[in-house]
Amino acid sequence: MKVFKPTYTARDGRQKKCQRWYISFTDRRDRWRRLPAFTSKRASEKAAAMIEELISSGGVFTPELQRWIENLPEKMRSRLVDWQLIDSQRVSENLGKPLDEHLQDFCDGLTADGRKAVYVNQTKKTIEGILKSCKFKVWSDIDGNKVKTHLAKLRGSAGYGERTYNAYLRAFKEFCRWLINENRVAGTDPMRGHSLIRQTEFRKRRRALTVEQVNKLLEATAQADKRFNMTGQERALVYRLALETGLRAGEIKSLRARSFDFESVPCTVHVEPSDTKGKKAADLILIDTTAAALKALLANKMPEAKAFAMPHTANTAAMLKKDLAVAEIPYTDDSGRDCDFHSLRHTFITNLAAAGVHPAVAQKLARHSSIELTMKYYTHILHTSEVAAIDALRQLSAQEEKRAKRVKKVTQAG
């Protein structure tokens, strides 16, 4: 590696030195190269050192090397690409490209993958917020520790919780992995060593309804007035469907008349993979009485018509809250646990546990990704049983204590 100023013969015959410094070196294929550098010797020597690091990098760029390449003049960078010192043409095309442009491409890809608009918009908003707050403009600016520090400052009693923190961090980590996997950037993943935190707090505490409460809710709702663009009968059917299949509000909202198969034995409801949380199609069994009521409701609807005129998912909790009030069921119980629409799914899984359904079967019916999720509900049932058992033991001890006192009293009297 050599830094020098070449000479040339001017028109008047005199020998002159070039204004620019040049770098001469041997590339990975042992070919001699000569690269015009800068008018500053110091900047040229810095470039020579970075080129030497580039040759020995094997295509794995350090953050400093990545930043240097991004700030190179286009002509110098093009030469390095031509000489295959920057191996990927795609990487070279994206060097120095603003992260917000990459982000738009990333979100376009999510849309192409069938992700819903609300998810894509939320993901984009999350990542944009991190980029703006941390002042990340290009790939080499990204500092994993800075991202975690920024998110941590926003977490706490006055901010968002651990679950939201993990969701934001997960979205940004996915964006960084995408940049690398798409060969848009080179080097190591700056978020690779930064893991999600273990969730120990649960700000949204839900409860399952009792059998008595379920019956009261369905009866009261069926007789209630039209609300949220749905009659009381329609809302009651929606609640029954959630309580008996575990369908989420968004999944029920996506259903069409053709989603129901009333000819199969047993009757089923089909949910498209694009409308499920896990992006897997689901065929769920319907209870006969519910299937009959649904068949009557959908009898005059075209196959592609929406099965239910459900409100926006953000308003389903408000809809249920009003119906709970009519049924004289508190939205929040004495323990501070709420009953929103997702609590109906919670009730479905809890009832499976109470009925003695094997956890593996319950996991399949609940469409959980892991048995641990299902066991949360079984643990709740087991905890209730344990409390009852200890209470029975306490009563037994009290009875034994009373018996001992009677024996003692008789003995003393004798």
C-alpha positions as CSV (number, residue, x, y, z in Angstrom):
1,M,0.0,0.0,0.0
2,K,1.6,3.3,-1.1
3,V,0.4,6.9,-1.1
4,F,2.1,9.2,-3.6
5,K,1.7,12.1,-5.9
6,P,2.5,11.2,-9.5
7,T,4.2,13.6,-11.8
8,Y,3.3,14.5,-15.4
9,T,4.9,16.5,-18.2
10,A,3.1,19.9,-18.8
11,R,2.8,21.5,-22.2
12,D,5.8,23.6,-21.6
13,G,7.9,20.5,-21.0
14,R,8.3,21.0,-17.3
15,Q,7.6,18.1,-14.8
16,K,4.8,18.8,-12.4
17,K,3.0,16.9,-9.6
18,C,-0.7,16.1,-9.7
19,Q,-2.9,18.0,-7.3
20,R,-4.4,14.7,-6.1
21,W,-2.7,12.0,-4.1
22,Y,-2.9,8.5,-5.4
23,I,-3.1,5.1,-3.7
24,S,-1.4,2.1,-5.2
25,F,-2.1,-1.4,-3.9
26,T,-2.6,-5.1,-4.8
27,D,-6.2,-6.3,-4.6
28,R,-7.5,-9.7,-3.5
29,R,-6.7,-11.2,-6.9
30,D,-3.1,-9.9,-6.7
31,R,-3.7,-7.3,-9.3
32,W,-2.0,-4.0,-9.0
33,R,-4.4,-1.0,-8.7
34,R,-3.9,2.7,-8.7
35,L,-6.7,4.8,-7.3
36,P,-7.0,8.7,-7.4
37,A,-7.7,9.8,-3.9
38,F,-7.8,13.3,-2.3
39,T,-5.9,16.6,-2.5
40,S,-5.2,16.1,1.2
41,K,-2.4,13.7,2.1
42,R,-3.9,12.9,5.5
43,A,-7.3,12.0,3.9
44,S,-5.5,9.9,1.3
45,E,-3.5,8.1,4.0
46,K,-6.8,7.4,5.9
47,A,-8.3,6.1,2.6
48,A,-5.3,3.8,2.1
49,A,-5.7,2.4,5.6
50,M,-9.4,1.8,5.1
51,I,-8.8,0.1,1.7
52,E,-6.3,-2.2,3.4
53,E,-9.0,-3.0,6.0
54,L,-11.5,-3.5,3.1
55,I,-9.3,-6.0,1.4
56,S,-8.8,-8.1,4.5
57,S,-12.5,-7.8,5.7
58,G,-13.8,-10.7,3.6
59,G,-17.0,-8.6,2.9
60,V,-17.8,-8.1,6.7
61,F,-17.7,-4.4,7.3
62,T,-17.1,-2.8,10.7
63,P,-19.3,0.2,11.5
64,E,-16.4,2.5,10.8
65,L,-15.6,0.9,7.5
66,Q,-19.2,1.0,6.5
67,R,-19.5,4.7,7.4
68,W,-16.3,5.4,5.4
69,I,-17.6,3.7,2.3
70,E,-20.9,5.5,2.5
71,N,-19.2,8.8,2.6
72,L,-16.8,8.1,-0.3
73,P,-17.1,10.1,-3.5
74,E,-19.2,8.2,-6.1
75,K,-16.3,7.7,-8.5
76,M,-14.0,6.2,-5.8
77,R,-16.7,3.9,-4.6
78,S,-17.5,2.8,-8.2
79,R,-13.9,1.9,-8.8
80,L,-13.9,-0.3,-5.6
81,V,-17.0,-2.0,-6.9
82,D,-15.5,-2.6,-10.3
83,W,-12.5,-4.1,-8.7
84,Q,-14.8,-6.3,-6.6
85,L,-13.5,-5.0,-3.3
86,I,-17.1,-4.3,-2.5
87,D,-18.5,-7.7,-3.5
88,S,-22.2,-7.0,-4.0
89,Q,-23.4,-4.6,-6.6
90,R,-26.7,-4.4,-4.7
91,V,-24.9,-3.4,-1.5
92,S,-23.0,-0.7,-3.4
93,E,-26.2,0.7,-4.9
94,N,-27.7,1.1,-1.5
95,L,-24.6,2.5,0.3
96,G,-25.6,5.9,1.7
97,K,-29.3,5.4,0.9
98,P,-31.4,7.1,3.6
99,L,-33.0,4.7,6.1
100,D,-36.5,6.3,5.6
101,E,-36.3,5.1,1.9
102,H,-35.3,1.6,3.0
103,L,-38.2,1.7,5.5
104,Q,-40.7,2.5,2.7
105,D,-39.5,-0.5,0.8
106,F,-39.7,-2.6,3.9
107,C,-43.3,-1.7,4.5
108,D,-44.2,-2.3,0.8
109,G,-42.8,-5.8,1.3
110,L,-45.0,-6.3,4.4
111,T,-48.0,-5.3,2.3
112,A,-47.0,-7.7,-0.4
113,D,-46.7,-10.5,2.2
114,G,-50.4,-10.0,3.0
115,R,-49.9,-8.1,6.3
116,K,-52.9,-5.9,7.1
117,A,-52.7,-2.2,6.6
118,V,-53.1,-1.4,10.3
119,Y,-50.1,-3.6,11.1
120,V,-48.0,-2.1,8.4
121,N,-48.9,1.4,9.4
122,Q,-48.1,0.7,13.1
123,T,-44.8,-0.9,12.2
124,K,-43.8,2.0,10.0
125,K,-44.8,4.6,12.7
126,T,-42.8,2.7,15.4
127,I,-39.6,2.5,13.3
128,E,-39.9,6.1,12.1
129,G,-40.2,7.2,15.7
130,I,-37.0,5.3,16.6
131,L,-35.1,6.6,13.6
132,K,-36.1,10.2,14.3
133,S,-35.5,10.1,18.1
134,C,-32.1,8.4,17.7
135,K,-31.2,10.6,14.7
136,F,-30.3,7.6,12.5
137,K,-30.0,8.7,8.9
138,V,-28.0,5.9,7.3
139,W,-27.2,2.3,8.2
140,S,-23.9,3.1,9.8
141,D,-25.6,5.4,12.2
142,I,-27.5,2.7,13.9
143,D,-26.4,1.9,17.4
144,G,-28.2,-0.9,19.2
145,N,-27.5,0.3,22.6
146,K,-28.8,3.7,21.8
147,V,-32.1,2.2,20.5
148,K,-32.6,0.2,23.8
149,T,-31.7,3.2,25.9
150,H,-34.2,5.4,24.0
151,L,-37.0,2.8,24.4
152,A,-36.1,2.2,28.1
153,K,-36.6,5.9,28.8
154,L,-40.1,5.8,27.4
155,R,-41.0,2.8,29.5
156,G,-42.4,3.0,33.0
157,S,-45.5,4.0,35.0
158,A,-45.9,7.2,33.1
159,G,-45.1,5.6,29.7
160,Y,-45.7,2.3,28.0
161,G,-45.2,-1.1,29.5
162,E,-42.9,-4.0,28.9
163,R,-45.0,-5.6,26.3
164,T,-45.1,-2.5,24.1
165,Y,-41.3,-2.0,24.7
166,N,-40.7,-5.5,23.3
167,A,-43.1,-4.9,20.4
168,Y,-41.1,-1.7,19.4
169,L,-37.8,-3.4,19.8
170,R,-39.0,-6.5,17.8
171,A,-40.1,-4.3,14.9
172,F,-36.8,-2.5,14.7
173,K,-34.8,-5.7,15.0
174,E,-36.9,-7.1,12.1
175,F,-36.1,-4.0,10.0
176,C,-32.4,-4.4,10.6
177,R,-32.5,-8.1,9.7
178,W,-34.4,-7.3,6.5
179,L,-31.8,-4.8,5.4
180,I,-29.0,-7.5,5.8
181,N,-31.0,-10.4,4.3
182,E,-31.9,-8.2,1.3
183,N,-28.2,-7.4,0.8
184,R,-29.0,-3.7,1.0
185,V,-26.2,-3.3,3.6
186,A,-23.1,-5.1,4.7
187,G,-21.6,-5.8,8.0
188,T,-22.9,-7.2,11.3
189,D,-26.4,-6.6,12.7
190,P,-26.2,-3.7,15.2
191,M,-29.3,-5.2,17.0
192,R,-28.0,-8.8,17.2
193,G,-26.9,-8.7,20.8
194,H,-29.9,-6.8,22.1
195,S,-32.6,-9.2,23.3
196,L,-36.2,-8.6,24.4
197,I,-36.8,-8.2,28.1
198,R,-38.8,-10.8,30.1
199,Q,-42.3,-9.5,30.7
200,T,-43.0,-9.4,34.4
201,E,-45.9,-6.8,34.4
202,F,-49.3,-7.2,32.8
203,R,-51.1,-3.8,32.7
204,K,-54.1,-5.2,31.0
205,R,-55.6,-7.8,33.3
206,R,-58.5,-9.8,32.0
207,R,-60.8,-12.2,33.6
208,A,-63.0,-15.1,32.3
209,L,-66.7,-14.9,32.8
210,T,-68.5,-17.5,34.9
211,V,-71.1,-19.7,33.3
212,E,-73.8,-17.7,35.1
213,Q,-72.4,-14.4,33.8
214,V,-72.2,-15.8,30.2
215,N,-75.9,-16.8,30.3
216,K,-76.9,-13.4,31.7
217,L,-74.8,-11.6,29.1
218,L,-76.3,-13.5,26.1
219,E,-79.9,-13.3,27.4
220,A,-79.7,-9.5,28.1
221,T,-77.9,-8.7,24.8
222,A,-80.4,-10.7,22.7
223,Q,-83.2,-8.6,24.1
224,A,-81.3,-5.3,24.0
225,D,-81.8,-2.4,21.5
226,K,-79.8,-2.0,18.3
227,R,-76.3,-0.6,19.0
228,F,-73.1,-0.1,17.1
229,N,-75.0,-0.9,13.9
230,M,-76.0,-4.3,15.1
231,T,-79.2,-5.7,16.6
232,G,-79.1,-7.3,20.0
233,Q,-79.6,-10.7,18.4
234,E,-76.6,-10.1,16.1
235,R,-74.4,-9.0,19.0
236,A,-75.5,-12.0,21.1
237,L,-74.5,-14.3,18.2
238,V,-71.1,-12.6,17.9
239,Y,-70.5,-13.1,21.6
240,R,-71.6,-16.8,21.4
241,L,-69.2,-17.4,18.5
242,A,-66.3,-15.9,20.4
243,L,-67.2,-17.8,23.6
244,E,-67.5,-21.2,21.8
245,T,-64.7,-21.0,19.2
246,G,-62.2,-18.5,20.8
247,L,-62.3,-16.3,17.7
248,R,-60.8,-12.9,18.1
249,A,-62.7,-9.7,17.3
250,G,-60.7,-9.0,14.1
251,E,-61.2,-12.6,12.9
252,I,-65.0,-12.4,13.4
253,K,-65.1,-9.1,11.7
254,S,-63.4,-10.6,8.6
255,L,-65.9,-13.5,8.3
256,R,-68.2,-13.6,5.3
257,A,-71.4,-15.6,4.7
258,R,-69.4,-18.2,2.7
259,S,-67.1,-18.7,5.7
260,F,-69.7,-20.9,7.3
261,D,-70.2,-24.5,6.2
262,F,-73.6,-25.6,7.5
263,E,-73.6,-28.8,5.4
264,S,-70.6,-30.4,7.0
265,V,-71.0,-32.6,10.1
266,P,-70.2,-30.9,12.4
267,C,-70.8,-27.4,11.1
268,T,-67.6,-25.3,10.8
269,V,-66.4,-21.8,10.2
270,H,-63.4,-21.1,8.1
271,V,-61.0,-18.2,8.7
272,E,-58.6,-17.2,6.0
273,P,-54.8,-17.2,6.8
274,S,-54.5,-13.5,6.1
275,D,-57.1,-12.8,8.8
276,T,-55.6,-14.9,11.6
277,K,-53.0,-13.8,14.1
278,G,-50.7,-16.6,13.2
279,K,-51.3,-16.3,9.4
280,K,-52.6,-19.9,9.3
281,A,-56.0,-20.9,8.0
282,A,-58.4,-22.2,10.7
283,D,-61.5,-24.4,10.4
284,L,-63.4,-24.3,13.7
285,I,-66.2,-26.5,14.9
286,L,-69.6,-24.9,15.7
287,I,-72.0,-26.0,18.4
288,D,-75.2,-27.2,16.8
289,T,-77.6,-24.6,18.4
290,T,-75.2,-21.7,17.5
291,A,-74.8,-23.1,13.9
292,A,-78.6,-23.1,13.5
293,A,-78.9,-19.5,14.7
294,L,-76.1,-18.4,12.4
295,K,-77.7,-20.2,9.4
296,A,-81.0,-18.3,10.0
297,L,-79.1,-15.0,10.3
298,L,-77.1,-15.5,7.1
299,A,-79.9,-17.1,5.0
300,N,-80.6,-14.0,2.9
301,K,-77.0,-12.8,2.5
302,M,-74.8,-13.2,-0.6
303,P,-71.7,-15.5,-0.2
304,E,-69.3,-12.5,-0.3
305,A,-71.3,-10.4,2.1
306,K,-69.9,-9.6,5.5
307,A,-71.4,-12.0,8.1
308,F,-71.6,-9.3,10.8
309,A,-71.7,-5.5,10.7
310,M,-69.0,-5.4,13.3
311,P,-67.7,-2.0,14.5
312,H,-64.0,-1.2,14.2
313,T,-62.0,-3.5,16.5
314,A,-61.1,-0.5,18.6
315,N,-64.8,-0.1,19.5
316,T,-65.6,-3.8,20.3
317,A,-64.7,-3.3,24.0
318,A,-67.1,-0.3,24.2
319,M,-69.8,-2.4,22.6
320,L,-69.4,-5.3,25.1
321,K,-69.1,-2.9,28.0
322,K,-72.6,-1.5,27.3
323,D,-74.1,-5.0,27.0
324,L,-72.4,-6.0,30.2
325,A,-74.0,-3.0,31.9
326,V,-77.4,-4.1,30.7
327,A,-76.7,-7.6,32.1
328,E,-75.6,-6.0,35.4
329,I,-72.1,-7.5,35.1
330,P,-69.3,-5.2,36.1
331,Y,-66.7,-4.4,33.4
332,T,-64.0,-4.4,36.1
333,D,-64.2,-6.7,39.0
334,D,-63.0,-6.2,42.6
335,S,-59.5,-7.5,41.7
336,G,-59.1,-4.9,38.9
337,R,-59.5,-7.3,36.1
338,D,-61.5,-6.2,33.0
339,C,-63.8,-8.0,30.7
340,D,-63.2,-6.7,27.2
341,F,-63.9,-8.5,24.0
342,H,-60.7,-10.6,24.2
343,S,-62.0,-11.8,27.6
344,L,-64.5,-13.9,25.6
345,R,-61.6,-15.8,24.1
346,H,-60.1,-16.0,27.6
347,T,-63.4,-17.5,28.8
348,F,-63.4,-20.1,26.0
349,I,-59.9,-21.4,26.9
350,T,-60.6,-21.3,30.6
351,N,-63.8,-23.3,30.2
352,L,-61.8,-25.9,28.2
353,A,-59.5,-26.2,31.2
354,A,-62.4,-26.4,33.6
355,A,-64.0,-29.1,31.5
356,G,-60.9,-31.3,31.8
357,V,-59.8,-31.0,28.2
358,H,-56.2,-32.1,27.8
359,P,-53.8,-29.1,27.4
360,A,-52.5,-30.3,24.0
361,V,-56.1,-30.5,22.7
362,A,-56.8,-27.1,24.2
363,Q,-53.7,-25.6,22.5
364,K,-54.9,-26.8,19.1
365,L,-58.4,-25.4,19.7
366,A,-57.0,-22.1,20.9
367,R,-54.6,-22.0,18.0
368,H,-51.7,-21.1,20.3
369,S,-48.2,-21.2,19.1
370,S,-46.9,-22.8,22.2
371,I,-48.2,-25.0,25.1
372,E,-47.0,-22.3,27.5
373,L,-49.6,-19.9,26.4
374,T,-52.4,-22.4,26.9
375,M,-51.0,-23.5,30.3
376,K,-51.5,-20.0,31.6
377,Y,-55.3,-20.6,31.6
378,Y,-54.8,-24.1,33.1
379,T,-52.7,-22.6,35.8
380,H,-55.5,-20.3,36.6
381,I,-57.9,-23.2,37.0
382,L,-55.4,-25.2,39.1
383,H,-54.8,-22.1,41.3
384,T,-58.6,-21.9,42.0
385,S,-58.6,-25.6,42.8
386,E,-55.6,-25.2,45.1
387,V,-57.3,-22.4,47.0
388,A,-60.4,-24.5,47.4
389,A,-58.3,-27.4,48.7
390,I,-56.5,-25.2,51.2
391,D,-59.8,-23.8,52.3
392,A,-61.1,-27.3,52.9
393,L,-58.0,-28.2,54.9
394,R,-58.5,-25.1,57.0
395,Q,-62.1,-26.1,57.7
396,L,-61.0,-29.6,58.6
397,S,-58.4,-28.2,61.0
398,A,-61.1,-25.9,62.6
399,Q,-63.4,-28.9,63.0
400,E,-60.6,-31.0,64.6
401,E,-59.8,-28.1,66.9
402,K,-63.4,-27.9,68.1
403,R,-63.5,-31.7,68.6
404,A,-60.3,-31.6,70.7
405,K,-61.8,-28.8,72.8
406,R,-65.0,-30.8,73.4
407,V,-63.0,-33.9,74.4
408,K,-60.9,-31.8,76.8
409,K,-63.9,-30.2,78.4
410,V,-65.6,-33.6,78.9
411,T,-62.4,-35.0,80.4
412,Q,-62.0,-32.1,82.8
413,A,-65.7,-32.4,83.9
414,G,-65.2,-36.1,84.6
